[in-house]
Amino acid sequence: MLYHLLYPLHTTLAAFNVFRYITFRTIYASLTAFLICFFLGPWMIRKLREMQVGQYVRDDGPQTHLKKAGTPTMGGTLILVATVASILIWMDLLNFYVWVILMAVVGNGTIGFLDDYLMQVKKRSKGLSARQKLMLQFAVALAVGWMLYQYPGFDTRLTLPFFKKVSPDLGWGYILFAALVITGTSNAVNLTDGLDGLAIGPVIVASVTYMIFAYVTGHVRIAEYLQINYVPNSGEISIFCGILAGSGLGFLWFNAYPAQVFMGDVGSLSLGAAIGTVAVITKQEIMLILVGGLFVIEALSVIFQVGFFKLTKGRRIFRMAPLHHHFELKGWPEPKVIVRFWIISVALALVSLSTLKLR
């Protein structure tokens, strides 16, 4: 909105020319998202308490979690509001990719909100079934993949890290591939969201990392210099990544240990879908394995645990899955698990950025 209202005035007053720069808008968009979360957070937490939207805690997990019962959840609504508002204020609304991302974020946020609403407000024990939730997520992701496939000039080739000349073209199969990436990332973030601030920290790290990827892939000269795929108009996505990081920091203010609010599915599903969609648009889909490595590890720990349990008729690999609960049951204090997982996330992000030169 500000971009469309103020940038045209640069012909009259040169100072408005700053709205042309992606870097300028990224900084202030991220600050806008942070401030919306920061100032709206206390009001939302109070409203969630009044509505008695409290977190249910399993009694078969770490016993230290029992004191968290009743902590307000569905706080991801705050992230969603801050993110969408900042997009509308600072981004170029004529950019096709902006609307693709909005579809992914709002679509998955709506699914998560419905699940949380049925469980927390309507007091249904399970909310949406796992099957229902997955089918809805995949439907939204397929729509996103189809939109990208239909967009003139969008490249359906994959970018493989370390291999600048290996780029297989998936053709129409890219629609399915994109849907798998987006849905998988969404659920991986959801599985990671089990401790105070555990999921939002790596989300911030991934957002900043993809902010850099989006900027270089959307800049023709830098992309040519680094020998990576140039994606026209994708530079605008770096603003969205800044917004995601800003809203994440604002939410972390209230979600840091000991948490005043949890994000719920409305937050985790939308955040995961956002990161997955950005990875697809910037042609850094495979790199997501590194950038979001912590989410991958958490998801795999659940898959391996369930598979091993069924195959061996009751035996387990970990004391409890996802992996963060395993370390808690080994005696690690919750803050130690959180910070060490954050450190892993930062290290993986740095390795992923190094691949821009290692090709």
C-alpha positions as CSV (number, residue, x, y, z in Angstrom):
1,M,0.0,0.0,0.0
2,L,2.7,2.5,1.0
3,Y,4.8,1.4,-2.0
4,H,1.9,2.2,-4.4
5,L,0.9,5.4,-2.6
6,L,4.3,7.0,-2.0
7,Y,6.7,5.7,-4.6
8,P,4.9,7.4,-7.5
9,L,5.6,10.7,-5.7
10,H,9.3,10.4,-6.2
11,T,9.0,12.4,-9.4
12,T,7.8,15.4,-7.2
13,L,10.0,14.7,-4.2
14,A,13.2,12.7,-4.6
15,A,13.0,11.4,-1.0
16,F,10.2,9.1,-1.9
17,N,12.6,7.2,-4.3
18,V,13.7,5.1,-1.2
19,F,10.5,3.1,-1.6
20,R,11.9,1.7,-4.8
21,Y,14.7,-0.1,-2.9
22,I,14.0,-3.6,-1.7
23,T,16.5,-3.3,1.2
24,F,14.7,-0.2,2.5
25,R,11.3,-1.8,2.5
26,T,12.7,-5.1,3.9
27,I,14.0,-3.2,7.0
28,Y,10.8,-1.3,7.7
29,A,8.5,-4.1,6.8
30,S,10.2,-6.4,9.3
31,L,10.1,-3.6,12.0
32,T,6.4,-3.1,11.2
33,A,5.7,-6.8,11.7
34,F,7.7,-6.8,14.9
35,L,5.9,-3.8,16.4
36,I,2.4,-5.2,15.5
37,C,3.2,-8.4,17.4
38,F,4.9,-6.5,20.3
39,F,2.0,-4.1,20.9
40,L,-0.9,-6.4,20.0
41,G,0.5,-9.4,21.9
42,P,-0.6,-8.5,25.4
43,W,-4.1,-7.8,24.3
44,M,-4.3,-11.1,22.3
45,I,-3.0,-13.1,25.2
46,R,-5.5,-11.5,27.5
47,K,-8.4,-12.3,25.1
48,L,-7.2,-15.9,24.7
49,R,-7.2,-16.3,28.5
50,E,-10.7,-14.8,28.7
51,M,-11.8,-17.4,26.1
52,Q,-10.1,-20.1,28.1
53,V,-8.1,-21.2,25.1
54,G,-5.5,-23.1,27.0
55,Q,-2.9,-25.7,26.0
56,Y,-3.6,-29.4,26.7
57,V,-0.5,-31.2,28.0
58,R,0.1,-35.0,27.7
59,D,0.7,-36.7,31.0
60,D,3.0,-39.3,29.4
61,G,5.7,-36.8,28.4
62,P,8.2,-34.8,30.4
63,Q,6.6,-34.1,33.8
64,T,8.0,-30.5,33.8
65,H,5.4,-29.8,31.0
66,L,2.4,-30.3,33.3
67,K,2.8,-26.8,34.7
68,K,2.2,-25.4,31.2
69,A,-1.4,-26.7,31.1
70,G,-3.7,-23.9,30.5
71,T,-1.2,-21.6,28.8
72,P,-3.0,-19.6,26.1
73,T,-2.5,-21.1,22.6
74,M,-3.6,-20.1,19.1
75,G,-1.0,-17.3,19.4
76,G,0.0,-17.9,15.8
77,T,-3.0,-15.7,14.9
78,L,-0.9,-12.8,16.1
79,I,1.9,-13.8,13.6
80,L,-0.6,-14.2,10.8
81,V,-2.2,-10.8,11.4
82,A,1.2,-9.1,11.6
83,T,2.5,-10.8,8.5
84,V,-0.5,-10.2,6.3
85,A,-0.8,-6.5,7.5
86,S,2.9,-5.9,6.8
87,I,2.7,-7.5,3.3
88,L,-0.2,-5.2,2.4
89,I,1.6,-2.1,3.7
90,W,5.1,-2.6,2.3
91,M,5.1,-5.0,-0.6
92,D,4.4,-4.6,-4.3
93,L,0.9,-5.9,-4.6
94,L,1.2,-6.2,-8.4
95,N,3.9,-8.8,-8.0
96,F,2.5,-12.3,-8.8
97,Y,4.7,-14.0,-6.1
98,V,3.2,-11.9,-3.4
99,W,-0.3,-13.4,-4.0
100,V,1.1,-16.9,-4.3
101,I,2.7,-16.6,-0.8
102,L,-0.5,-15.1,0.6
103,M,-2.4,-18.1,-0.7
104,A,0.0,-20.5,1.0
105,V,0.2,-18.6,4.3
106,V,-3.5,-17.7,4.7
107,G,-4.6,-21.1,3.4
108,N,-2.6,-23.1,5.8
109,G,-3.2,-20.6,8.6
110,T,-7.0,-21.1,8.1
111,I,-6.6,-24.9,8.3
112,G,-4.5,-24.5,11.5
113,F,-7.0,-22.0,12.9
114,L,-9.9,-24.4,12.2
115,D,-8.1,-27.3,13.9
116,D,-7.3,-25.1,16.9
117,Y,-10.8,-23.6,17.1
118,L,-12.5,-27.0,17.1
119,M,-10.1,-28.3,19.7
120,Q,-9.8,-25.3,22.0
121,V,-13.0,-23.3,21.6
122,K,-15.5,-26.0,20.6
123,K,-13.7,-28.5,23.0
124,R,-13.5,-31.3,20.5
125,S,-10.8,-33.7,21.7
126,K,-9.0,-34.0,18.4
127,G,-10.1,-31.1,16.2
128,L,-9.5,-32.0,12.6
129,S,-8.4,-35.6,12.0
130,A,-4.8,-36.0,10.7
131,R,-6.2,-37.2,7.4
132,Q,-8.5,-34.2,7.0
133,K,-5.7,-31.8,7.9
134,L,-3.2,-33.4,5.5
135,M,-5.7,-33.4,2.6
136,L,-6.6,-29.8,3.1
137,Q,-2.9,-28.8,3.3
138,F,-2.0,-30.7,0.2
139,A,-4.9,-29.2,-1.7
140,V,-3.7,-25.7,-0.9
141,A,-0.1,-26.7,-1.8
142,L,-1.2,-28.2,-5.1
143,A,-3.0,-24.9,-5.9
144,V,0.2,-23.0,-5.2
145,G,2.2,-25.4,-7.4
146,W,-0.3,-25.1,-10.2
147,M,-0.2,-21.2,-10.0
148,L,3.6,-21.2,-10.3
149,Y,3.6,-23.8,-13.1
150,Q,1.2,-21.6,-15.1
151,Y,3.1,-18.4,-14.5
152,P,4.9,-17.4,-17.8
153,G,8.6,-18.0,-17.6
154,F,8.6,-19.9,-14.3
155,D,11.4,-22.5,-14.4
156,T,10.4,-26.1,-13.5
157,R,14.0,-27.2,-13.3
158,L,15.5,-28.1,-9.9
159,T,18.6,-26.5,-8.5
160,L,21.0,-29.0,-7.0
161,P,23.5,-27.6,-4.4
162,F,27.2,-28.0,-5.4
163,F,26.2,-28.9,-9.0
164,K,25.9,-25.8,-11.3
165,K,25.4,-27.8,-14.5
166,V,22.9,-30.5,-13.1
167,S,19.4,-29.2,-13.3
168,P,16.7,-31.8,-14.1
169,D,13.5,-30.5,-15.5
170,L,10.3,-31.9,-13.8
171,G,7.8,-30.4,-16.3
172,W,4.3,-30.7,-15.0
173,G,5.6,-33.0,-12.2
174,Y,6.9,-29.8,-10.6
175,I,3.4,-29.1,-9.4
176,L,3.4,-32.3,-7.3
177,F,7.0,-31.7,-6.2
178,A,6.2,-28.2,-5.0
179,A,3.1,-29.5,-3.1
180,L,5.2,-32.1,-1.3
181,V,7.8,-29.5,-0.4
182,I,5.3,-27.0,1.0
183,T,3.2,-29.6,2.8
184,G,6.2,-31.4,4.2
185,T,7.8,-28.2,5.5
186,S,4.5,-27.1,7.1
187,N,4.1,-30.4,9.0
188,A,7.8,-30.4,10.0
189,V,7.5,-27.0,11.7
190,N,4.3,-28.3,13.3
191,L,6.2,-31.2,14.8
192,T,9.0,-29.0,16.0
193,D,6.7,-26.7,17.9
194,G,6.8,-28.6,21.3
195,L,8.9,-26.4,23.6
196,D,8.9,-22.7,24.4
197,G,10.4,-20.8,21.4
198,L,11.8,-24.0,19.9
199,A,10.1,-23.7,16.5
200,I,10.0,-19.9,16.1
201,G,13.8,-19.6,16.6
202,P,14.7,-21.7,13.6
203,V,11.8,-20.1,11.6
204,I,13.5,-16.8,12.1
205,V,16.9,-18.2,11.1
206,A,15.4,-19.8,7.9
207,S,13.6,-16.6,7.1
208,V,16.8,-14.5,7.2
209,T,18.6,-17.2,5.2
210,Y,16.0,-17.2,2.5
211,M,15.9,-13.4,2.6
212,I,19.4,-13.5,1.2
213,F,18.6,-16.3,-1.3
214,A,15.6,-14.3,-2.6
215,Y,17.6,-11.1,-3.0
216,V,20.4,-12.8,-5.0
217,T,18.1,-14.9,-7.2
218,G,16.1,-11.8,-8.0
219,H,19.1,-9.7,-8.9
220,V,20.2,-10.6,-12.4
221,R,23.9,-9.5,-12.1
222,I,24.4,-11.2,-8.7
223,A,22.7,-14.4,-9.9
224,E,24.9,-14.4,-13.0
225,Y,28.0,-13.9,-10.9
226,L,27.1,-16.7,-8.5
227,Q,25.9,-18.9,-11.3
228,I,22.5,-19.6,-9.8
229,N,19.1,-19.5,-11.4
230,Y,17.8,-15.9,-11.9
231,V,14.2,-15.7,-11.0
232,P,12.7,-12.4,-12.3
233,N,10.7,-10.4,-9.7
234,S,11.6,-12.8,-6.9
235,G,13.7,-10.1,-5.2
236,E,10.4,-8.8,-3.7
237,I,10.2,-12.1,-1.7
238,S,13.1,-10.9,0.4
239,I,10.8,-8.3,1.9
240,F,8.4,-11.1,2.8
241,C,11.2,-13.1,4.5
242,G,12.0,-9.9,6.5
243,I,8.4,-9.7,7.5
244,L,8.4,-13.3,8.6
245,A,11.6,-12.7,10.7
246,G,10.1,-9.6,12.2
247,S,6.8,-11.1,13.2
248,G,8.8,-14.1,14.5
249,L,10.9,-11.9,16.8
250,G,7.7,-10.1,18.0
251,F,6.1,-13.4,18.8
252,L,9.3,-14.8,20.5
253,W,9.0,-11.9,23.0
254,F,6.0,-13.7,24.4
255,N,6.9,-17.2,23.5
256,A,10.4,-17.3,25.0
257,Y,10.8,-19.6,28.0
258,P,8.7,-19.6,30.1
259,A,6.1,-19.0,27.4
260,Q,3.1,-16.7,27.9
261,V,1.5,-18.0,24.8
262,F,1.9,-20.9,22.3
263,M,1.5,-20.5,18.5
264,G,-0.8,-23.5,17.9
265,D,-1.4,-25.1,14.5
266,V,-2.5,-21.7,13.1
267,G,1.1,-20.5,13.5
268,S,3.1,-23.6,12.8
269,L,1.3,-24.7,9.7
270,S,1.3,-21.2,8.1
271,L,5.0,-20.6,9.0
272,G,6.1,-23.9,7.6
273,A,4.1,-23.3,4.4
274,A,5.6,-19.9,4.1
275,I,9.2,-21.2,4.2
276,G,8.4,-24.0,1.8
277,T,6.8,-21.7,-0.7
278,V,9.7,-19.2,-0.6
279,A,12.1,-22.2,-1.2
280,V,10.1,-23.2,-4.3
281,I,9.9,-19.6,-5.7
282,T,13.6,-18.9,-5.2
283,K,14.5,-22.3,-6.8
284,Q,16.2,-23.4,-3.6
285,E,13.9,-26.3,-2.8
286,I,16.6,-28.9,-2.2
287,M,18.6,-26.4,-0.1
288,L,15.6,-26.5,2.3
289,I,17.0,-29.8,3.7
290,L,20.0,-27.7,5.0
291,V,18.3,-24.4,5.8
292,G,15.5,-26.2,7.6
293,G,17.7,-29.1,8.7
294,L,16.4,-28.9,12.3
295,F,12.8,-29.3,11.1
296,V,13.9,-32.3,8.9
297,I,15.6,-34.0,11.9
298,E,12.5,-33.5,14.1
299,A,10.2,-34.9,11.4
300,L,12.5,-37.9,10.7
301,S,12.7,-38.7,14.4
302,V,8.9,-39.1,14.4
303,I,8.9,-41.2,11.2
304,F,11.7,-43.5,12.4
305,Q,10.2,-43.8,15.9
306,V,6.7,-44.8,14.5
307,G,8.2,-47.1,11.9
308,F,10.6,-48.9,14.3
309,F,7.8,-49.2,16.9
310,K,5.5,-51.0,14.4
311,L,8.2,-53.2,12.9
312,T,9.6,-54.4,16.3
313,K,6.2,-54.5,18.0
314,G,6.8,-52.0,20.8
315,R,10.5,-51.2,20.8
316,R,11.7,-47.5,20.4
317,I,14.7,-45.7,19.0
318,F,14.2,-42.6,21.2
319,R,12.7,-42.3,24.6
320,M,10.1,-40.1,23.1
321,A,9.6,-38.4,19.7
322,P,9.9,-35.7,18.4
323,L,13.6,-35.6,19.2
324,H,13.5,-32.6,21.6
325,H,11.4,-34.7,24.1
326,H,14.1,-37.4,23.9
327,F,16.7,-35.0,25.3
328,E,14.3,-33.7,27.9
329,L,13.7,-37.2,29.2
330,K,17.5,-37.7,29.3
331,G,17.7,-34.9,31.8
332,W,18.4,-31.8,29.7
333,P,16.7,-28.7,31.1
334,E,14.2,-27.3,28.6
335,P,16.1,-24.0,28.0
336,K,19.3,-26.0,27.2
337,V,17.4,-28.1,24.6
338,I,16.0,-25.0,23.0
339,V,19.2,-23.0,22.8
340,R,21.2,-25.9,21.5
341,F,18.7,-26.7,18.8
342,W,18.8,-23.0,17.8
343,I,22.6,-23.2,17.6
344,I,22.2,-26.2,15.2
345,S,19.8,-24.2,13.1
346,V,22.2,-21.3,12.8
347,A,25.1,-23.6,11.9
348,L,23.1,-25.3,9.2
349,A,22.0,-21.9,7.8
350,L,25.6,-20.8,7.5
351,V,26.5,-24.0,5.7
352,S,23.7,-23.4,3.3
353,L,24.8,-19.9,2.5
354,S,28.3,-21.1,1.8
355,T,26.9,-23.2,-1.1
356,L,26.3,-19.9,-3.0
357,K,30.1,-20.0,-3.7
358,L,30.7,-23.8,-3.6
359,R,29.3,-24.8,-6.9
